[in-house]
């Protein structure tokens, strides 16, 4: 009978650990979890590029270099203009290191929109979603402004954290913990004007993983990633181990007491 009580107690401990809130998950940074074959399609606009005229950015992760950087096959669709080339982004900071000359304007937009958060959350300085300030010492506080909420974009529905700041208007970037890049953004130019124009906006249109090189018509053949985030629990094993040891010690002491 005592053995069944021990098993039941351990089961309850295990259940409680596995249902811990996602605030115990690993910290996030731009590019976390990126792997070969991942592809992303975004609709993007940036104020410094034709006053935020929207266009499409697509990229496929071709491979990782010996130094840890990532080579991307990059494609843009800007109205009737289609451009294709190569872009290499850093392992720690996802800023473009090298890129095809024809992509210079689009790479600048990519760096100032989709990967902009790497200025605060990168491989050298990951950020936790329980930390309200991701940029200590800066003039504007940037960080999570709410708990996770569902956001719906063309690629699907996701449980996302809103990383934001207020300067005239609320600026928001939606981050899904198990995705390497944000899924949506709405930010505004800081100006002394009644109706500030957008600084940058973007929305993910499609994402997935493909081992074959893209034809840039992937929507017909590729499937999206799961729409729900799976939280990580880095403390599960230590907590469970401590709990089991505590139960064993407790019953050994109790057994000796009655003998």
C-alpha positions as CSV (number, residue, x, y, z in Angstrom):
1,X,0.0,0.0,0.0
2,X,2.8,2.4,0.9
3,X,4.5,1.7,-2.5
4,X,1.3,2.8,-4.3
5,X,1.2,6.0,-2.3
6,X,4.8,6.7,-3.4
7,X,4.0,6.1,-7.0
8,X,1.0,8.4,-6.8
9,X,3.0,11.1,-5.1
10,X,5.7,11.0,-7.8
11,X,3.0,11.1,-10.5
12,X,1.5,14.2,-9.1
13,X,5.0,15.9,-8.9
14,X,5.7,15.0,-12.5
15,X,2.3,16.3,-13.6
16,X,2.9,19.6,-11.8
17,X,6.3,20.1,-13.4
18,X,5.1,19.4,-16.9
19,X,2.3,21.9,-16.6
20,X,4.5,24.7,-15.3
21,X,3.8,28.1,-17.1
22,X,5.9,29.0,-20.1
23,X,7.7,31.8,-18.3
24,X,10.1,29.0,-17.2
25,X,10.9,28.4,-20.9
26,X,14.3,29.2,-22.3
27,X,15.1,32.7,-23.3
28,X,14.4,33.8,-26.9
29,X,16.5,35.6,-29.4
30,X,16.2,36.4,-33.1
31,X,17.3,33.3,-35.1
32,X,16.9,30.8,-32.2
33,X,16.1,27.4,-33.6
34,X,16.9,28.3,-37.2
35,X,17.9,25.2,-39.2
36,X,18.8,24.2,-42.7
37,X,15.7,24.0,-45.0
38,X,13.6,26.5,-43.1
39,X,11.8,29.0,-45.3
40,X,9.8,32.2,-44.6
41,X,7.6,34.5,-46.7
42,X,6.8,37.9,-45.4
43,X,4.9,41.0,-46.5
44,X,7.0,44.0,-45.4
45,X,7.1,47.7,-45.6
46,X,9.7,50.2,-44.3
47,X,9.4,53.9,-44.1
48,X,12.9,54.5,-45.6
49,X,12.0,52.4,-48.6
50,X,9.5,54.2,-50.8
51,X,7.6,55.5,-47.8
52,X,6.5,52.1,-46.6
53,X,5.3,50.7,-50.0
54,X,4.8,47.0,-49.2
55,X,6.6,44.2,-51.0
56,X,7.3,40.5,-50.4
57,X,10.5,39.0,-48.9
58,X,11.1,35.3,-49.2
59,X,14.2,33.4,-47.9
60,X,15.3,29.8,-47.6
61,X,18.1,28.6,-45.3
62,X,20.5,26.9,-47.7
63,X,23.2,25.9,-45.1
64,X,25.2,26.9,-42.1
65,X,28.9,27.8,-42.5
66,X,31.8,26.5,-40.4
67,X,31.7,29.8,-38.5
68,X,28.0,29.3,-37.6
69,X,26.7,31.9,-40.1
70,X,23.7,31.2,-42.3
71,X,23.5,31.3,-46.1
72,X,20.1,32.3,-47.3
73,X,18.6,32.1,-50.8
74,X,16.8,35.4,-50.9
75,X,13.9,36.5,-53.1
76,X,11.9,39.7,-53.3
77,X,8.8,40.6,-55.2
78,X,8.4,44.3,-55.4
79,X,5.5,45.1,-57.7
80,X,6.5,43.7,-61.1
81,X,10.2,43.5,-60.1
82,X,11.5,40.2,-58.9
83,X,15.0,39.9,-57.5
84,X,16.9,36.7,-56.4
85,X,20.3,36.4,-54.8
86,X,22.3,35.2,-51.7
87,X,22.4,36.7,-48.3
88,X,24.6,35.6,-45.4
89,X,23.4,36.5,-41.9
90,X,25.5,36.3,-38.7
91,X,25.3,33.5,-36.1
92,X,25.2,35.8,-33.1
93,X,23.6,38.9,-34.7
94,X,21.3,38.2,-37.6
95,X,22.5,41.3,-39.5
96,X,23.4,40.5,-43.1
97,X,27.2,40.1,-43.5
98,X,27.3,39.5,-47.3
99,X,24.7,39.8,-50.0
100,X,24.2,40.0,-53.7
101,X,24.6,43.6,-55.0
102,X,21.1,43.6,-56.5
103,X,19.6,43.1,-53.1
104,X,21.1,46.0,-51.3
105,X,17.8,48.0,-50.7
106,X,15.9,44.9,-49.7
107,X,18.6,43.6,-47.4
108,X,18.5,47.0,-45.6
109,X,14.7,46.7,-45.2
110,X,15.1,43.1,-44.0
111,X,17.6,44.2,-41.3
112,X,15.5,47.1,-40.1
113,X,12.2,45.1,-39.9
114,X,12.2,41.3,-39.6
115,X,15.5,41.0,-37.7
116,X,15.4,44.4,-36.0
117,X,14.9,42.9,-32.6
118,X,18.4,41.3,-32.7
119,X,19.7,44.6,-31.5
120,X,18.3,43.6,-28.1
121,X,17.7,39.8,-28.2
122,X,20.5,37.9,-29.9
123,X,22.6,34.8,-29.4
124,X,25.0,36.6,-27.1
125,X,22.2,38.3,-25.1
126,X,19.0,36.2,-25.1
127,X,16.0,37.7,-23.4
128,X,13.4,36.1,-21.2
129,X,9.7,36.9,-21.7
130,X,9.3,37.5,-18.0
131,X,11.8,40.4,-18.2
132,X,9.8,43.6,-18.9
133,X,12.8,45.6,-20.2
134,X,14.9,44.2,-23.0
135,X,17.0,47.3,-23.5
136,X,18.2,48.5,-20.1
137,X,19.9,51.9,-20.2
138,X,18.2,53.1,-23.4
139,X,15.9,56.0,-23.7
140,X,12.8,53.9,-24.6
141,X,11.8,50.8,-22.7
142,X,11.3,47.8,-25.1
143,X,10.0,44.5,-23.8
144,X,7.0,42.3,-23.3
145,X,3.9,44.4,-22.7
146,X,1.4,41.6,-22.0
147,X,1.0,37.9,-21.5
148,X,0.8,35.6,-24.5
149,X,-2.1,36.1,-26.8
150,X,-3.4,34.6,-30.0
151,X,-2.4,36.5,-33.2
152,X,-3.7,35.5,-36.6
153,X,-1.7,36.2,-39.7
154,X,-1.8,34.7,-43.2
155,X,0.5,31.8,-42.2
156,X,-1.8,30.8,-39.4
157,X,-2.7,31.5,-35.7
158,X,0.0,31.6,-33.1
159,X,0.3,32.1,-29.3
160,X,2.6,35.1,-29.3
161,X,4.2,37.6,-26.9
162,X,3.9,41.2,-27.8
163,X,7.3,43.0,-27.6
164,X,6.5,46.7,-27.6
165,X,7.1,50.3,-26.6
166,X,5.2,53.5,-26.5
167,X,6.3,56.6,-28.3
168,X,3.3,58.6,-29.4
169,X,1.5,55.4,-30.3
170,X,1.8,51.8,-29.2
171,X,4.5,50.0,-31.2
172,X,4.1,46.2,-31.3
173,X,6.1,43.2,-32.5
174,X,4.5,39.7,-32.1
175,X,7.0,37.0,-31.2
176,X,6.3,33.2,-31.1
177,X,8.7,31.5,-28.6
178,X,9.4,28.5,-30.9
179,X,10.0,30.5,-34.1
180,X,13.3,32.2,-35.1
181,X,11.7,35.4,-36.4
182,X,8.7,37.5,-35.3
183,X,5.4,36.8,-37.1
184,X,4.0,40.4,-37.2
185,X,4.9,44.0,-36.5
186,X,3.2,47.4,-36.4
187,X,5.4,50.3,-35.6
188,X,5.2,54.1,-36.1
189,X,7.5,57.0,-37.0
190,X,8.2,59.2,-34.0
191,X,7.2,62.6,-35.1
192,X,5.4,65.8,-34.0
193,X,2.5,65.1,-36.2
194,X,-1.2,64.2,-35.7
195,X,-1.1,61.0,-37.7
196,X,2.4,59.4,-37.6
197,X,3.1,57.2,-40.7
198,X,4.2,53.6,-40.2
199,X,7.9,53.1,-39.5
200,X,7.8,49.4,-40.5
201,X,5.2,46.7,-40.6
202,X,5.4,43.0,-41.6
203,X,3.4,39.9,-41.5
204,X,4.5,36.3,-42.1
205,X,2.7,34.8,-45.1
206,X,4.1,31.3,-45.0
207,X,6.7,29.2,-43.2
208,X,7.9,25.6,-43.2
209,X,10.9,23.4,-44.0
210,X,11.9,22.1,-47.4
211,X,15.1,20.1,-48.2
212,X,14.9,21.1,-51.9
213,X,15.8,24.4,-53.3
214,X,12.9,26.8,-53.6
215,X,11.1,27.7,-56.8
216,X,9.7,30.8,-55.0
217,X,6.2,29.3,-55.5
218,X,6.3,27.3,-52.4
219,X,2.7,27.9,-51.3
220,X,1.6,25.1,-53.7
221,X,3.8,22.4,-52.3
222,X,4.8,23.3,-48.7
223,X,3.0,23.1,-45.4
224,X,3.1,25.6,-42.6
225,X,4.6,25.0,-39.2
226,X,2.3,24.1,-36.3
227,X,0.2,27.0,-35.2
228,X,0.7,26.4,-31.5
229,X,3.8,27.0,-29.5
230,X,5.3,24.1,-27.5
231,X,6.8,25.5,-24.3
232,X,10.3,24.4,-23.3
233,X,10.9,23.3,-19.7
234,X,14.7,23.5,-18.9
235,X,14.1,22.8,-15.2
236,X,12.0,19.7,-15.6
237,X,14.7,17.1,-15.1
238,X,16.4,18.7,-12.1
239,X,13.1,19.3,-10.3
240,X,11.8,15.8,-11.0
241,X,15.1,14.3,-9.8
242,X,15.1,16.3,-6.6
243,X,11.5,15.3,-6.0
244,X,12.1,11.6,-6.4
245,X,15.2,11.7,-4.1
246,X,13.2,13.6,-1.5
247,X,10.4,11.0,-1.5
248,X,13.0,8.1,-1.2
249,X,14.8,9.8,1.7
250,X,11.5,10.6,3.5
251,X,10.3,7.0,3.4
252,X,13.7,5.6,4.4
253,X,13.6,7.8,7.5
254,X,10.0,6.9,8.3
255,X,10.8,3.2,7.8
256,X,13.8,3.4,10.2
257,X,11.6,5.2,12.8
258,X,9.2,2.3,13.0
259,X,11.9,-0.4,13.2
